[in-house]
Structure formats: structure tokens, C-alpha cells
Amino acid sequence: MANCCTLDILNSSCTLLLRRDWGERPPQDYLLQFSTAIKEAGELHLAPTFALQSGAHAFFHVRHRDLIFLCTCQTDANPALIFKFIHSLVELLRHYFGQLEEESIRDNFVLIYELLDETMDYGFPQFTEGHVLQQFITLDAQRLDLAQAPPTVTSALSWRSEGVCYAKNEIFLDLTEKCSLNVNSFGEVTRSSLQGAVQMKCQLSGMPECTLGLNAAFSPQYSGREGFDSSSSMEDVKFHHCVKLHEFATHRNIAFVPPDGLSELMTYRMSSGVAPLVWVEAKRSLIGGTKVKYSVKLSTLFKDRFAAQHINLLIPVESDATKPEIQCKLGEVVYKPELESISWRLKNITGGKNVELVLLLSVPTVKSDSSRASHKHVEVDFNIPYYTPSGTQVRYLKVAEKSGYSALPWVRYITCATDYTFKIIER
């Protein structure tokens, strides 16, 4: 049996941390050969032992965390003995250092060299028992302190720490619904969906028990381990892990001990039965050979007791358009050549209204096929406060805490548009 020539301890990027030689040294570029083999094969597919290019030596390596223990030996060495030595050395170092990482090696060079002198005799492994070696190798090891888990990890409620205190106890809920709509050039709705979420900001002391009750419009049917019934209009209903699902399944109440600060209590989705809130009819027509006319009609389809705010329509036009002539009775219209678009902004508009915009643009030449404009869409952005298209409403939000303090719950509703587009009709 041949002996071990070299032991190298490397980090995960094959940088040398420590080396000990016994007897004949391998070729000078042996570490380069090893790192190249890892890069070519991938660390998960590299064989634990393989020969060097010279054929006279072989690599035996073991990975531990972010460290690589590499023994380079003659090809007739006993693989079982080499691997047994490497694993025994790893256990010995763990016995001395506790956590065995790159920092452990860097902090204990002198001690490791002493241990190697005792565990290897001219390349042949000797005894590696830690309790024996500690009797005559008495250097103090630099041990890595074990990180203590924060209280929230080990407590019954991992999402909330104890001892939270506020001078004024309040909890804020934002029920937000984001609507998406795509309409083709035939006026047909090709996609309509709604993403809902309840965002929560908790400023409550102690360990409060909260109960949230929603109206019947929020009606996913919970069926135990199978989740929520897909026959309901509500889909992909997901709760924060603080919510007691059995309470919701039994009493339809959302009971929870809230996380402190900002969090998302629940999300849901609707992909059917979502009526359009805003409708846009945009037409493009050619006038002669150098003019293009855009007629845009905006209609609000929700009830007149609500009002949309910050409405913005982005209408794409020809890149070489000039001299825009604008006819509009409501809102602000701005030509944005850098976006190749016309921006039509309205501060607010109530439900059940119709407003129109007419644009007349001059262009050097108008192509008869109109291929560039045929694929363009009008993008619409808006938000509607105090309104939810799904009809979901908060009936009550109760807060109970053993100290008996009074808490102020606040609820706000907002609907906004995302990916709301209407294809321009060619006339």
C-alpha cells in the first residue's frame, strides 16, 4: 500500500486554505487539474477519486459544507483507507472546533498542523480519536459560537414576538382589487380577471386575537385538505399562515393573531364573472394621404355613486406625427413624441358617464395597409376608491387582548387597473 503524498483543504471555489506534504509531491499543477475537473464535470457529478494526467497519482476528495478535503496519493494507494482517514479527520476537527467551516480553518492553522503531525506518520494514518489527542495537544481552539435562534423561531407563534407595545392600538386593512381586461378589435373581451388582496398594518400591543368577518360575496367553499372548491367564483384563495383555517371552515370567520407591522393577510383571484368597469372604443381612420384621425370614446360602467380617479389613457400614434389637433371637453391631452403616444388624463369621472376625444394628426405619408397601427392598443389606467368589483366587503373586525385595551380598526377599499387594454379599430 502506497502512502498519502499531500493533504489540501480548499474552500468551495478551490482556493487553498491549508496544505501538508508527506514524502513525494505530486506535479506542480495538480490543484489546477483538480479545479478544472470540477468546472468541467460539475461538483455534483465529479467522481470522488480519479487519476491525474500523469497517471502516477490520483485524487481522493470529500466535501464537507463549504470545504473540500483533498488527498493526492500514488495510484496504488488503498482508497478505503484514504477515505476513512479523511472522514476521521473531519470528525476530529469538528470535535475541536464545533462548527467546521472556512473560518475554523483560518483561525486554527497552528493547531491543525499539530493534529496532522499526530494523525499521520510519513503518509500513513495513525489514531484520530479526539479525546486521546486532547490529552497531549492542549492548544486552545478558536471555536465558532453556535447562532442562537431568535425567540420568534422557537415560540409558539413564529410570526409575532412577545412584548410588543404601542401607545395607541390600531389595525389598518386595505382591501385592494386589481382588474385586468383585454378587448380585441371586434369589441370582444379576450381576457378579464381580478386579483384581490387584503394588506394589513398592525400596531397592536401584546398578543391580540383578531376576527375578520366578510360578506357573502366572498364565498370560497373550503373542503379540508383539498383546499377550496373550484366551483366557487373565488379561486386561488390563500391565507397568511397566522389564519386559523379550521375556524374559517366552520364559522366562515377569519381568526388570527396578526404579525406586527405590515403583512398580507390573504389573496384571491377571479377569472370569470368580472364585468368591465371602464370601456374604450378607439377608432383610427385615414384622411387623404397625409392625415390620420383618432376617435376615442371613454365610458364608465360602474354605478354613479362612485368615481374613478387619476384616469389616464395612453393612445399610440405614428412616430412621425406632427401638428396634433385636439377636440376634447374634459381632461388634459398631451402629445408625447418620446412615447409615440397621446396621453389623455382625467382627474376624476363618476360612473355612467361618456366622454370623447378626437385627434387629427399630420404625417408625411400614410401607408394604405396601416400595418404598424393595426396591432396597437390603448392602455388604460385608473383607480376607484371605496369600491370593489367582486362585491367583497368587511362586515366587522374585532380585536380582543387579555389586557382589555380598546383598539381602533380601519378599513379602506381601492380598485385599480392593471393590463387594461383596448385594440384600436381600423376604419
C-alpha positions as CSV (number, residue, x, y, z in Angstrom):
1,M,0.0,0.0,0.0
2,A,1.4,3.4,-1.0
3,N,1.2,6.3,1.4
4,C,-0.6,9.7,1.2
5,C,1.6,12.3,-0.5
6,T,-0.4,15.6,0.1
7,L,-3.4,16.8,2.0
8,D,-5.1,20.0,0.9
9,I,-8.0,21.8,2.5
10,L,-9.8,24.0,-0.1
11,N,-12.9,26.2,0.0
12,S,-15.8,25.8,-2.4
13,S,-14.0,27.9,-5.1
14,C,-10.9,25.6,-4.9
15,T,-8.8,28.3,-3.1
16,L,-6.1,26.7,-1.0
17,L,-6.6,27.2,2.8
18,L,-4.0,24.7,4.2
19,R,-1.5,22.1,2.8
20,R,0.5,19.3,4.4
21,D,3.0,17.2,2.5
22,W,4.4,13.8,3.3
23,G,7.0,12.2,1.0
24,E,6.8,12.6,-2.8
25,R,5.0,15.7,-4.0
26,P,2.6,15.5,-6.9
27,P,3.0,17.6,-10.1
28,Q,3.1,21.3,-9.6
29,D,-0.2,21.9,-11.4
30,Y,-2.2,19.2,-9.6
31,L,-4.5,21.8,-8.0
32,L,-5.2,23.4,-11.3
33,Q,-6.0,20.0,-12.7
34,F,-8.4,19.4,-9.8
35,S,-10.3,22.7,-10.1
36,T,-10.5,22.3,-13.9
37,A,-12.1,18.8,-13.4
38,I,-14.7,20.3,-11.0
39,K,-15.6,23.1,-13.5
40,E,-15.9,20.7,-16.4
41,A,-17.9,17.9,-14.6
42,G,-19.7,20.0,-12.0
43,E,-19.2,19.4,-8.3
44,L,-22.2,17.1,-8.1
45,H,-21.0,14.8,-10.9
46,L,-17.3,14.6,-10.2
47,A,-16.1,11.2,-9.1
48,P,-14.7,11.0,-5.6
49,T,-11.5,9.6,-6.9
50,F,-9.8,9.9,-10.3
51,A,-6.3,9.9,-11.8
52,L,-4.1,12.9,-12.6
53,Q,-3.0,13.5,-16.2
54,S,0.4,12.0,-15.4
55,G,-1.2,8.7,-14.4
56,A,1.2,8.3,-11.4
57,H,-1.0,9.9,-8.8
58,A,-4.8,10.0,-8.0
59,F,-7.1,12.4,-6.3
60,F,-9.3,11.4,-3.4
61,H,-11.7,14.2,-2.2
62,V,-14.5,14.6,0.3
63,R,-16.8,17.7,0.5
64,H,-17.9,19.0,4.0
65,R,-20.2,22.1,3.9
66,D,-18.1,24.7,2.0
67,L,-14.8,22.9,2.4
68,I,-13.1,20.3,0.2
69,F,-10.6,17.8,1.8
70,L,-8.3,16.6,-1.0
71,C,-5.7,13.8,-0.6
72,T,-3.3,13.3,-3.5
73,C,-1.8,9.8,-3.4
74,Q,0.0,7.4,-5.6
75,T,-2.4,5.4,-7.8
76,D,-1.8,2.1,-5.9
77,A,-3.0,3.6,-2.6
78,N,-5.8,2.0,-0.7
79,P,-8.9,4.1,-1.4
80,A,-10.8,2.7,1.6
81,L,-8.0,3.7,3.9
82,I,-7.7,7.2,2.4
83,F,-11.4,8.0,2.6
84,K,-11.6,6.6,6.2
85,F,-8.7,9.0,7.1
86,I,-10.4,12.0,5.6
87,H,-13.8,11.3,7.3
88,S,-12.0,10.7,10.6
89,L,-10.1,14.0,10.2
90,V,-13.3,15.9,9.6
91,E,-14.8,14.4,12.8
92,L,-11.6,15.3,14.7
93,L,-11.7,18.9,13.6
94,R,-15.4,19.1,14.5
95,H,-14.5,17.7,17.9
96,Y,-12.1,20.6,18.4
97,F,-13.9,23.5,16.7
98,G,-17.6,22.7,17.0
99,Q,-18.6,24.2,13.6
100,L,-16.2,23.2,10.8
101,E,-16.2,26.0,8.2
102,E,-13.7,28.1,6.3
103,E,-13.3,30.4,9.2
104,S,-12.5,27.5,11.5
105,I,-9.5,26.6,9.3
106,R,-8.2,30.1,9.0
107,D,-8.4,30.7,12.8
108,N,-6.6,27.4,13.8
109,F,-3.6,26.8,11.4
110,V,-1.2,26.0,14.2
111,L,-3.5,23.6,15.9
112,I,-4.4,21.8,12.7
113,Y,-0.7,21.3,11.8
114,E,-0.1,19.8,15.2
115,L,-3.1,17.4,14.8
116,L,-1.9,16.4,11.3
117,D,1.6,15.6,12.7
118,E,0.0,13.2,15.2
119,T,-2.6,11.6,13.0
120,M,-0.3,10.9,10.0
121,D,3.1,9.3,10.2
122,Y,5.1,9.7,6.9
123,G,1.9,9.5,5.0
124,F,0.4,6.6,6.9
125,P,-2.7,7.3,9.1
126,Q,-2.4,6.8,12.8
127,F,-5.0,7.2,15.6
128,T,-7.5,10.1,15.2
129,E,-9.6,9.9,18.4
130,G,-10.2,13.4,19.7
131,H,-10.4,12.5,23.4
132,V,-7.0,10.9,23.3
133,L,-5.3,13.7,21.3
134,Q,-6.6,16.3,23.7
135,Q,-4.5,14.8,26.5
136,F,-1.2,15.9,24.9
137,I,-2.3,18.6,22.3
138,T,-3.5,21.3,24.6
139,L,-3.6,24.3,22.4
140,D,-6.9,26.3,22.7
141,A,-9.1,26.1,19.7
142,Q,-10.9,29.0,18.3
143,R,-14.5,27.7,18.3
144,L,-17.3,29.2,16.3
145,D,-20.2,30.2,18.5
146,L,-23.5,28.5,17.6
147,A,-26.0,31.1,16.5
148,Q,-29.0,31.3,18.8
149,A,-32.4,31.1,17.2
150,P,-34.4,34.2,17.7
151,P,-37.4,33.9,20.0
152,T,-39.9,34.1,17.1
153,V,-38.4,30.8,15.7
154,T,-38.8,28.8,18.9
155,S,-42.0,30.4,20.2
156,A,-45.5,29.0,19.5
157,L,-46.2,31.9,17.2
158,S,-43.2,32.3,14.9
159,W,-44.6,35.3,13.1
160,R,-45.0,37.5,16.2
161,S,-42.7,38.3,19.1
162,E,-43.9,38.8,22.7
163,G,-43.7,42.2,24.4
164,V,-44.9,44.3,21.6
165,C,-46.3,47.6,22.9
166,Y,-47.9,50.6,21.4
167,A,-49.3,53.8,23.0
168,K,-52.2,53.8,20.5
169,N,-53.5,50.4,19.4
170,E,-54.7,50.4,15.8
171,I,-55.0,48.0,12.9
172,F,-55.4,49.1,9.3
173,L,-56.8,46.9,6.5
174,D,-56.5,47.8,2.8
175,L,-58.8,45.6,0.5
176,T,-57.3,46.1,-2.9
177,E,-58.6,44.6,-6.2
178,K,-56.7,44.8,-9.4
179,C,-58.6,44.4,-12.6
180,S,-57.2,43.2,-15.9
181,L,-59.1,43.4,-19.3
182,N,-58.1,42.8,-22.9
183,V,-60.5,43.7,-25.7
184,N,-59.8,42.9,-29.4
185,S,-60.7,45.0,-32.5
186,F,-64.1,43.4,-32.7
187,G,-65.1,44.6,-29.3
188,E,-64.8,41.2,-27.8
189,V,-63.4,40.6,-24.3
190,T,-60.5,38.1,-24.7
191,R,-59.4,38.2,-21.1
192,S,-61.0,39.5,-17.9
193,S,-59.7,38.8,-14.4
194,L,-59.4,40.2,-10.9
195,Q,-56.6,39.9,-8.3
196,G,-57.7,40.7,-4.7
197,A,-55.6,41.1,-1.6
198,V,-56.0,42.2,2.0
199,Q,-53.0,44.2,3.1
200,M,-52.6,44.7,6.9
201,K,-50.7,47.1,9.1
202,C,-50.8,46.0,12.7
203,Q,-50.0,48.4,15.6
204,L,-51.4,46.3,18.4
205,S,-49.8,45.6,21.8
206,G,-49.5,42.1,23.3
207,M,-50.9,39.0,21.7
208,P,-54.3,40.2,20.3
209,E,-56.9,37.7,18.9
210,C,-58.5,39.2,15.8
211,T,-61.6,38.1,14.0
212,L,-62.4,39.4,10.5
213,G,-65.9,38.9,9.0
214,L,-66.5,39.3,5.3
215,N,-69.9,39.5,3.5
216,A,-71.4,36.7,1.4
217,A,-69.7,38.0,-1.8
218,F,-66.5,36.4,-0.5
219,S,-67.6,32.8,-0.9
220,P,-64.9,30.2,-1.5
221,Q,-66.0,26.8,-0.3
222,Y,-63.4,25.3,1.9
223,S,-63.2,21.5,1.9
224,G,-60.5,20.5,4.3
225,R,-57.2,19.1,3.0
226,E,-58.5,19.5,-0.6
227,G,-58.4,23.3,-0.2
228,F,-61.1,25.5,-1.8
229,D,-63.8,24.3,-4.1
230,S,-63.1,25.4,-7.7
231,S,-66.8,25.7,-8.4
232,S,-66.8,29.0,-6.5
233,S,-66.1,32.2,-8.4
234,M,-63.3,32.8,-5.9
235,E,-60.1,31.0,-7.0
236,D,-56.6,30.5,-5.6
237,V,-57.6,31.8,-2.1
238,K,-54.6,31.9,0.1
239,F,-54.3,33.0,3.7
240,H,-51.3,34.1,5.8
241,H,-50.1,31.2,8.0
242,C,-51.4,33.1,11.0
243,V,-55.0,32.4,10.0
244,K,-56.8,29.5,11.7
245,L,-58.2,27.6,8.7
246,H,-60.4,25.3,10.8
247,E,-62.2,28.4,12.2
248,F,-62.9,29.7,8.6
249,A,-64.1,26.3,7.5
250,T,-66.5,26.0,10.5
251,H,-67.8,29.5,11.1
252,R,-66.7,31.4,7.9
253,N,-64.7,33.8,10.1
254,I,-61.1,34.7,9.5
255,A,-59.5,34.4,13.0
256,F,-55.8,35.2,13.5
257,V,-53.1,36.6,15.8
258,P,-51.7,39.2,13.5
259,P,-48.0,39.7,12.7
260,D,-46.6,43.0,13.9
261,G,-46.3,45.7,11.2
262,L,-47.0,45.2,7.5
263,S,-48.2,41.9,6.1
264,E,-50.6,40.3,3.6
265,L,-53.5,38.6,5.3
266,M,-55.0,37.0,2.2
267,T,-55.1,36.9,-1.6
268,Y,-57.7,35.6,-4.0
269,R,-58.4,35.6,-7.8
270,M,-61.5,35.7,-10.0
271,S,-61.2,34.7,-13.7
272,S,-64.9,34.7,-14.5
273,G,-67.9,36.9,-13.9
274,V,-65.8,40.1,-13.8
275,A,-67.7,42.9,-15.6
276,P,-65.7,45.7,-17.3
277,L,-65.5,48.9,-15.2
278,V,-64.3,51.2,-18.0
279,W,-64.9,50.7,-21.7
280,V,-62.9,52.4,-24.5
281,E,-63.8,52.5,-28.2
282,A,-60.8,53.7,-30.2
283,K,-61.0,54.2,-34.0
284,R,-58.4,55.1,-36.5
285,S,-59.2,56.4,-40.0
286,L,-57.2,57.9,-42.8
287,I,-58.0,61.3,-44.3
288,G,-56.3,61.9,-47.6
289,G,-52.7,60.9,-47.9
290,T,-51.2,62.9,-45.0
291,K,-53.7,62.9,-42.1
292,V,-54.8,60.4,-39.6
293,K,-57.9,60.8,-37.3
294,Y,-58.3,59.1,-34.0
295,S,-61.8,59.0,-32.3
296,V,-61.7,57.8,-28.7
297,K,-64.8,57.3,-26.6
298,L,-64.5,56.5,-22.8
299,S,-67.4,55.1,-20.9
300,T,-67.6,54.3,-17.1
301,L,-69.8,51.3,-16.5
302,F,-69.9,51.3,-12.7
303,K,-72.6,53.0,-10.5
304,D,-72.8,56.7,-10.4
305,R,-72.3,57.0,-6.7
306,F,-68.6,56.0,-7.2
307,A,-66.0,58.0,-9.1
308,A,-62.8,56.9,-10.8
309,Q,-59.7,58.9,-10.1
310,H,-56.4,59.5,-11.9
311,I,-57.7,58.1,-15.2
312,N,-55.0,58.0,-17.9
313,L,-55.4,56.7,-21.5
314,L,-52.2,56.2,-23.5
315,I,-53.1,56.2,-27.2
316,P,-50.3,55.1,-29.6
317,V,-49.9,57.2,-32.7
318,E,-47.5,57.4,-35.7
319,S,-43.9,58.1,-34.8
320,D,-43.6,60.9,-37.4
321,A,-46.9,62.6,-36.4
322,T,-46.9,66.4,-36.2
323,K,-49.3,69.2,-35.6
324,P,-51.9,67.4,-33.4
325,E,-55.4,69.0,-33.5
326,I,-57.3,68.1,-30.3
327,Q,-61.0,68.2,-29.7
328,C,-61.8,67.3,-26.1
329,K,-64.2,68.8,-23.5
330,L,-62.9,67.0,-20.4
331,G,-59.4,66.3,-19.2
332,E,-55.9,67.2,-20.3
333,V,-54.4,65.9,-23.6
334,V,-50.6,65.9,-24.1
335,Y,-48.7,64.8,-27.1
336,K,-45.6,62.7,-26.0
337,P,-43.4,62.1,-29.1
338,E,-40.8,60.3,-27.0
339,L,-43.5,57.6,-26.3
340,E,-45.1,57.9,-29.7
341,S,-48.4,58.4,-27.9
342,I,-51.1,60.8,-26.9
343,S,-51.8,61.0,-23.1
344,W,-55.3,61.7,-22.1
345,R,-55.6,62.4,-18.3
346,L,-58.8,63.0,-16.3
347,K,-58.7,63.8,-12.6
348,N,-62.0,62.0,-11.8
349,I,-65.2,60.9,-13.5
350,T,-68.3,59.4,-12.0
351,G,-70.0,56.2,-13.1
352,G,-72.4,56.1,-16.0
353,K,-70.6,58.8,-18.0
354,N,-69.4,59.1,-21.6
355,V,-66.6,61.4,-22.8
356,E,-65.0,61.7,-26.2
357,L,-61.7,62.7,-27.7
358,V,-60.9,63.4,-31.3
359,L,-57.3,63.7,-32.6
360,L,-56.2,64.9,-36.0
361,L,-52.6,64.3,-36.8
362,S,-50.4,65.2,-39.8
363,V,-47.9,62.7,-41.1
364,P,-45.6,62.9,-44.1
365,T,-47.2,59.9,-45.8
366,V,-49.9,57.4,-44.7
367,K,-49.4,53.8,-45.7
368,S,-52.5,52.3,-47.2
369,D,-52.1,48.9,-45.3
370,S,-51.8,50.6,-41.9
371,S,-49.7,47.6,-40.7
372,R,-48.0,49.5,-38.0
373,A,-51.2,50.7,-36.3
374,S,-53.2,47.5,-36.7
375,H,-51.6,45.8,-33.7
376,K,-51.6,48.8,-31.3
377,H,-53.7,49.0,-28.1
378,V,-54.9,51.9,-26.0
379,E,-53.6,51.4,-22.4
380,V,-55.9,52.5,-19.6
381,D,-55.0,53.2,-16.0
382,F,-57.4,54.3,-13.2
383,N,-58.4,53.7,-9.6
384,I,-61.8,53.7,-7.9
385,P,-61.8,54.3,-4.1
386,Y,-64.4,52.8,-1.8
387,Y,-65.4,50.2,-4.4
388,T,-64.7,46.5,-5.0
389,P,-65.9,44.8,-8.3
390,S,-66.2,41.5,-6.6
391,G,-68.5,43.0,-4.0
392,T,-66.3,41.8,-1.1
393,Q,-66.9,44.0,2.0
394,V,-65.7,43.8,5.6
395,R,-68.7,43.3,8.0
396,Y,-66.6,43.5,11.2
397,L,-63.1,43.4,12.5
398,K,-62.9,42.5,16.2
399,V,-59.8,42.8,18.4
400,A,-59.5,41.0,21.8
401,E,-56.5,41.1,24.0
402,K,-56.2,39.8,27.6
403,S,-55.2,43.3,28.9
404,G,-58.6,44.5,27.7
405,Y,-57.5,47.6,25.8
406,S,-59.7,49.2,23.1
407,A,-58.4,49.0,19.5
408,L,-59.3,51.1,16.5
409,P,-59.8,49.1,13.3
410,W,-59.6,51.0,10.0
411,V,-60.7,49.6,6.6
412,R,-60.1,51.1,3.2
413,Y,-61.2,49.8,-0.3
414,I,-59.5,50.5,-3.6
415,T,-59.8,49.2,-7.1
416,C,-57.2,49.8,-9.8
417,A,-56.4,48.8,-13.3
418,T,-53.5,46.6,-14.4
419,D,-53.0,45.4,-18.0
420,Y,-56.2,47.1,-19.1
421,T,-56.1,47.4,-23.0
422,F,-58.4,48.0,-25.9
423,K,-57.3,47.3,-29.5
424,I,-57.6,50.2,-32.0
425,I,-60.2,49.6,-34.7
426,E,-59.2,50.4,-38.3
427,R,-61.8,52.1,-40.4
